[in-house]
Amino acid sequence: MRAGRGLVGREDRAERSVGLRGYRTDRHAEGIADAPKGATPLQAVASGLERVSGAMGQVNRDFGPRMKAAIAASAELQERDALKSVGLAAAMTTALVDRGVPDPTAHLAAELGVLAFKRAFARWIAEDRDEQATLAALALEALDELRIASASLG
């Protein structure tokens, strides 16, 4: 345990045991940067989703339910998860702005990307999951659902 942090030592071990360590939010941004030159903002986000999804394998899928339970049981892990989402959205926004996407559009596309990834990951680790479904396919499906939903906002 770290001095002055109480349960943090146990939570750090729990975090490692459920596979939170090693997840790199910069993979999304790298995928966005590597998207084809004429890609729309959401196509670039899709490229980022594909990049990070391809880096996550069966170990991530198997540990997903434990990770979800550990986060639900720990206020500190919930905070870290929220901060990871904020950092991911910021990195994706920066990558989109670097591609010339206007700031409000970049922010919206990045937030849709974060939400799509979260929805896809939840589907990927669900008990009633399709064992053949890849995280990348689920992420692209979720992004498309969100694109359609956002268009209906008027």
N, C-alpha and C positions, 0 to 999 in steps of 0.2 A: 504494500500500500504506500501511496505517496503521503508524505507528512501533510497534515492539515486538510486532507481531502476525504477522510472517512471511507466510504464504500467504493471510492473510485478505483482502487486497486482491484477489487472484485469485479467491478463493471468493466474495467479494461480487459480482464481475463475473459469475461463473458463476451465482450465485443470480439475478441480474437477467436473464441470458440465458435461463434456463430457466423464467422466469415465476413465481418464488416471491414476488417483491415485489408489493405491491398486494393480496394476498389478505387480506381483513379478517375476522378471526374474530368480530367483533361482529355480523356479519350473522346468524349463527345465533341469537344472543341476541335480536336485534331481531325475528326471525321468531317466536321463542318468546313474546316479550312481546306480539306482535300476534295470537297464536292466539286463536280464539274463547274466550269466557269459560268455558264448561263443558268445555273440552278436557281430556282426560286428559294426564298427563305425557308419554306417548309421542306423543300427537297434537300436543302443543305442540312436541316435538322434531321431529316430521315437518314442522311449519310452518317451523321453523328450517332444516331441510335443504332444503326447497323454496326458501326465500329465498336461501340461499347458492348453491344449484345454479343458480338462474335468473340469477345474476350472473356465472356462469362460461360462457364461450362457446367457440367453435371454436379460438380461439388457445390457450386453456388446454388443450384436448383435444390439439391438435397438439404443444404443447410438453411435455405430460405425460411421454412416454417419456424425453425429455432430462432433465427434472427428476428423474425416478426414478433415472436413471443417475448424475447429478451427486450426488444425495444418497447413493447407494450407494458412491460413490467418495470421499466426504469425511466424515471423523469430525465436523468442525465443522458441516457441513450436517445430518448425522444428529442431532446434538445440538439444532440449531435446530428441526428437524422435530419432535423429541420435545417440546421446550419449547412449540412451537406447539400440539401436541395437548393438553398439560397446560393451557395458557392457554384453549384452546377449551372443554375440559371444565369449567374453573372458571367461565368466562363463562356457559356454558349452565346450570350448576348454580345460579349466582346468579339467572339469569333465572327458573328454575323455582321457586326458593325465594321470589322476589319475587311469584310467582303463588300462593303459599300451599302449595306442595308440601313435604312434610316432607323434611328434609335427606337422610336415607339414600335415599329414593326419588328425590330430585332428582339426587343423585350417580350412582345407577345409571342413570337415564334419560339423563343427560348422557354418561356413558361409552358407553352403547349408541349414542347419536347419533354420537359421535366414531368409533366402530368402524364403524358403518353408512356414514358418509361415506367413510372410508378404503377400505372394501370396494367401495363404488360407484365411487369415483374410479379404483381399480385396474381395475375392469371397463370403465369408460368409455374408458380410454386403452390397453387391451390390444390387441395386434396383431390378434387374431381377434374384435374387437369388432363389435357390431351397430351399423352407422353410423346407424341410425334411433333407437337408444335414447338418451334424454336422461339427463343426469346426475341430474335430479330423480327420474325414474322409477326409475332404478337405486338411488338412495339410499332411496327409500320401500320398494322391494323388499327391500333389504338390512336395513332397520330391521324389516320384518315378519319376515324370516327369523330375525333375532336375538331378536325378541319370542317367536317360537315356540320357538326353542332354549332361551331362558331359562326358559320355562314347563316345559320337560322336565327341568330340573335337580332338581325335586322339592323 
